[in-house]
Amino acid sequence: ELQKIDKDIIFVIVGNGSQKQFIINFCNQNKLENIKLIDFITDEKEFSSVLSIADCCFVSLNKELYGTAVPSKTYYYLSAGKPILGLLPKNSEIDLEIKEDGFGFVCNDYSYKSLIDIILELKNDKTKLSLMSIKAKNVFDNKYSKEVVIQKYLNLFQEMLS
């Protein structure tokens, strides 16, 4: 099934997490040449540069983390106007938001076949990908930008003091 993914689709995995060696071994065993591993990036400009070349970004949550958990990297991706490809529990907070605001695709069945289909759809429909990029940036600007969040806190404090 891995061969269904076109060789011109490059997966960039950033970090030094506990699964890094597993990923390296998996790539070597399966002769996957379109996966690039980059060490954890601390420099903001370098991170922005990596984000700027991405067509979309991946977010995942363990099935048991159903509820209000949202990976913090989601907000970085949205701020860069990147659509989200989510491997997420059905009806989790981020699943519902992606579907409601239309800034990405979600795979709720945790099936690699479903992920492959979504990736190929994103690759083959540049118009949809572009529209999702615009929606991602709009969602960030209207819900999560510093100005919006500060105003929400100010409103909350004013409510508490009233």
Disulfide bonds with the S-S distance in Angstrom:
none
